[in-house]
Structure formats: C-alpha cells, structure tokens
Amino acid sequence: MSASDRPRAARTAWAIRHVAFEGLDGLEPALTRAGYRVRVADAAGGLPEAELRAADLLVVLGGPIGANDDAKYPFLSRELGVIAHRLAQELPTLGICLGAQLIARALGARVEPASAREIGFAPVQPTREGEGSCLSPFASDPVTLHWHGDAFELPAGAARLAATEVCENQAFELGRHVIGFQFHPEATGRNLEHWLVGHAVELAAAEVDVPRLRAEAERLGPGLAEKADAVATRWLRQLDEPRSSEAPST
C-alpha cells in the first residue's frame, strides 16, 4: 500500500532535524491538514532508521554542517543510507538546504562550496518547470530566505525548478516524489531570533547586518508564511494525484 492509498489519518511524516531552531516552520500546517501525523528525529541524537525508511513522507531539514562531513559527523552516513533507501523505493522525500544537498549526494551529484555565500532575504527565480510546480507562488513573489555556503550539482534526471545569480541550482524535482530546495521555503521569520543566535559566528564572519535581517523578517513574515503553506499544500496534493503512467483499467 502506497502512502497515497493509506487512510489520511494513518499517514506519518517524519522530519530529520539537525539543529533545534531549524524546523518545519511554515510547512507543518499543510502537513497536519493533509492528515499526516508529524514526528521529529534529531540527527545527532540517533536516528530511528527503520521508521524513517518506511515513513509515508520524510523531510530532511537544514543545518550548519556540510553534506560531505560524514567523517566528522558519522550520523550523516546513516542518514544518507536512509535517504538512498527511500529514493530507491520512490518514497516521498523532501530536502531543504543541507537536506537537499544530502538527497543530491545520494543521487550521485556533487556537493561543493558555492561561488559565494548567500545569507538573507532575496529573490529566487523559478524556471519554466518551476513555474508549473509547487514553486509557482514564487513567480509573482520571489523573495525567500537564503542561508548557505555550499551548493549541489543538479542530479541526473532531475528538473531544475529555481535559480539565483549566485547559485543556478536552487531547487530540483525528481519525478513527483522527490524535491529539494537550496533556499528555505519553510522559513516564515517567526523564529529568526534563534537563527541569529545559533549562527552568530557565521553572521559575524560574513559581516551580515543583523538588525536589518531582523527588520526584514518582520516585514516579510506574512508573505513568507503564505508561500510556505502554498508550496507544501501543492506538493502534498501532487503526491496524492494518480500517477500519469498508470493507465485506466478497461
């Protein structure tokens, strides 16, 4: 029985969290409305690998470590194993920032330092494919939160959904069950103060104007929350649609 075939109330969505302040944020209301029971696993605390492999939906969140840092952080190897299993089984999997980089790596794509660090609120440009995807809300309102120093190569067979001048691969989709975002579509700005404290060293090194970032989060918050909910709602609806390759019975 596939995830879309199960009773809505019986479905479970797991999120792998790498730091406490980077959570599902604006994506969670749509998951709840769609009937998912949301559970969270802390990557550094030990992953329930069997449950993550079998989950109806997995969201792999961001974090301040690199997707290639498994020698330093061995739990990343186990996390990659979970992701690879889900990809092989074509199970719904969504990645954000580090999460998208891990998905890309599991698909054989390179993850390397970007040409420049992107931190702050700035536009993202959906591609033609992106405008027809769950990222369509960004076509008319492109501003989102960026916070990364690494970037992923577009995985083989994946469609590029969005780009920026600094990073040409800001989002990708593989089939309808796998999607990755380099930027942070989930971020609503509601808990930005935790990001500012948790990333204080990085912000200082990058000479980011913290008061300005805080003010922008307050001003942009309502629009960010609306887009986060729209993106999640549209992607979840896509998962529940019958596969186009499934011919009707005669």
C-alpha positions in Angstrom: 0.0 0.0 0.0 1.5 3.3 -1.0 1.4 6.5 1.1 -1.4 8.0 -1.0 -3.5 4.8 -0.6 -3.5 4.8 3.2 -6.2 6.5 5.2 -5.3 10.1 5.7 -5.3 9.9 9.5 -2.9 6.9 9.4 -0.1 8.7 7.5 3.1 9.7 9.2 5.6 12.4 8.2 9.0 12.3 9.8 11.4 15.3 9.8 15.1 14.9 10.4 16.3 17.9 12.3 20.0 18.8 12.6 19.7 21.9 14.9 16.8 22.7 17.2 15.9 26.0 15.6 15.6 24.8 12.0 12.3 23.0 11.9 9.3 22.5 9.6 8.0 26.1 10.4 5.6 27.1 7.7 5.3 23.6 6.1 3.8 22.0 9.2 0.2 23.4 9.0 -0.2 21.9 5.5 1.1 18.5 6.7 -1.4 18.5 9.5 -4.3 19.5 7.2 -3.4 16.7 4.8 -3.8 14.2 7.6 -0.1 13.5 8.5 1.0 12.8 12.0 4.2 14.7 12.3 7.2 13.3 14.2 10.7 14.7 14.5 14.1 12.9 14.8 17.2 14.7 16.0 20.0 13.5 13.7 22.8 13.9 16.3 20.8 12.1 18.9 20.3 8.8 17.0 18.0 8.2 14.1 15.1 5.6 14.2 16.3 4.3 10.8 13.6 1.7 10.3 10.8 4.2 10.9 12.4 6.8 8.7 12.9 4.3 5.8 9.2 3.3 6.0 7.7 6.7 6.7 4.9 7.9 4.3 6.8 11.2 4.0 10.3 12.3 5.0 11.5 15.9 5.3 15.3 16.4 5.7 15.9 19.8 7.2 18.9 22.2 7.1 21.9 22.6 9.4 25.3 24.3 9.7 27.4 21.2 8.7 28.3 20.0 5.2 26.8 17.2 3.3 30.3 15.7 2.8 31.2 15.9 6.5 30.4 12.3 7.4 34.0 11.7 8.5 33.4 14.4 11.2 29.8 13.5 11.8 29.2 9.8 11.3 25.5 10.0 11.7 25.4 11.6 8.2 26.4 8.2 6.7 23.4 6.6 8.3 21.2 9.5 7.2 22.4 9.0 3.6 21.6 5.4 3.9 18.0 6.2 4.9 17.7 8.7 2.0 19.2 6.3 -0.5 16.7 3.6 0.5 13.8 6.0 0.1 15.0 7.1 -3.3 15.3 3.5 -4.5 11.7 2.8 -3.3 10.4 6.1 -4.8 9.0 7.2 -1.4 8.1 10.9 -0.9 11.2 12.7 0.3 11.8 16.5 0.6 15.0 18.2 1.5 15.9 21.7 2.5 19.4 23.2 2.3 21.6 20.5 3.9 18.7 18.1 3.4 18.6 18.9 -0.4 22.4 18.5 -0.6 22.2 15.1 1.1 19.5 14.0 -1.4 21.6 15.2 -4.3 24.6 13.4 -2.9 22.6 10.2 -2.5 21.6 10.6 -6.2 25.3 10.7 -7.2 25.5 14.5 -7.6 28.4 16.6 -6.3 28.0 19.0 -3.4 30.7 21.7 -3.3 31.3 25.2 -1.9 29.2 27.8 -3.8 30.9 30.6 -5.6 29.6 33.0 -2.9 27.7 32.6 0.4 24.1 33.6 0.3 22.6 34.8 3.6 19.5 36.9 3.9 16.2 37.6 2.2 16.5 37.9 -1.6 14.6 36.7 -4.7 14.7 33.2 -6.2 13.8 32.8 -9.9 11.6 29.8 -10.8 12.5 28.2 -14.1 9.7 27.4 -16.6 9.4 24.0 -14.9 9.4 25.7 -11.6 6.5 27.9 -12.5 4.5 24.8 -13.2 5.5 23.2 -10.0 4.7 23.8 -6.3 7.1 26.7 -6.5 4.6 28.7 -8.7 3.9 31.2 -5.8 7.4 32.4 -6.1 6.8 33.5 -9.7 4.9 36.6 -8.5 6.5 37.0 -5.1 10.1 35.7 -5.4 11.6 36.8 -2.1 12.7 34.0 0.3 15.3 33.2 2.9 18.8 32.1 1.7 21.3 30.7 4.1 24.0 28.5 2.6 27.7 28.3 1.7 27.6 25.0 -0.3 25.6 24.1 -3.4 24.6 20.9 -5.2 25.0 19.8 -8.7 21.7 19.0 -10.5 21.2 15.3 -10.1 20.9 13.2 -13.2 17.3 13.1 -14.5 16.1 15.9 -12.2 14.4 19.0 -13.3 15.8 22.4 -12.2 13.0 24.4 -10.6 14.7 27.6 -9.5 17.9 29.6 -9.6 19.7 32.7 -8.4 22.6 34.6 -9.9 25.0 33.1 -7.4 23.5 29.5 -7.4 22.0 28.1 -10.5 20.6 25.0 -8.7 18.2 26.4 -6.1 15.6 23.7 -6.4 15.1 20.4 -8.2 12.4 17.7 -8.6 12.9 14.1 -9.5 9.6 12.6 -10.6 6.9 13.7 -8.3 8.1 12.1 -5.1 11.5 13.8 -4.6 12.1 17.5 -4.2 15.0 19.6 -2.9 15.4 23.2 -2.1 18.7 25.0 -1.5 16.9 28.0 -0.2 14.4 28.0 2.7 10.8 28.0 1.5 9.7 26.8 5.0 11.1 29.9 6.8 8.4 32.4 7.9 10.7 34.6 10.0 8.8 33.7 13.2 11.8 32.1 14.9 14.5 34.1 13.2 15.9 35.3 16.5 17.0 31.7 17.2 18.8 31.6 13.8 20.5 34.8 14.6 21.9 33.5 17.9 22.6 30.0 16.6 24.5 31.3 13.6 26.1 34.3 15.4 29.7 33.3 14.5 28.8 32.8 10.8 26.9 36.1 10.6 29.8 38.0 12.1 32.3 36.4 9.7 30.0 37.2 6.7 29.5 40.8 8.1 25.7 40.4 7.8 23.7 43.4 9.1 21.7 41.6 11.9 19.3 44.4 12.8 18.4 44.7 9.1 17.8 41.0 8.8 15.6 41.1 11.8 13.6 44.0 10.4 13.2 42.3 7.0 11.9 39.2 8.7 9.2 41.2 10.5 8.2 43.0 7.3 8.2 39.9 5.0 6.8 37.4 7.5 3.2 37.2 6.4 4.1 36.7 2.8 6.7 34.1 3.6 4.2 32.1 5.7 1.6 32.3 2.9 4.1 31.0 0.3 5.4 28.2 2.7 1.9 27.0 3.1 1.1 27.2 -0.6 4.3 25.3 -1.6 3.6 22.5 0.9 -0.1 22.2 0.0 0.6 22.0 -3.7 3.4 19.4 -3.3 1.3 17.2 -1.0 -1.6 17.4 -3.4 0.8 16.3 -6.2 1.7 13.3 -4.2 -1.9 12.2 -3.9 -2.7 12.5 -7.6 -2.8 9.3 -9.6 0.4 8.6 -11.5 0.1 9.7 -15.1 1.8 6.4 -16.1 -1.0 4.4 -14.6 -3.3 3.5 -17.4 -7.0 3.3 -16.5 -8.4 -0.2 -16.5 -10.6 -1.3 -19.4 
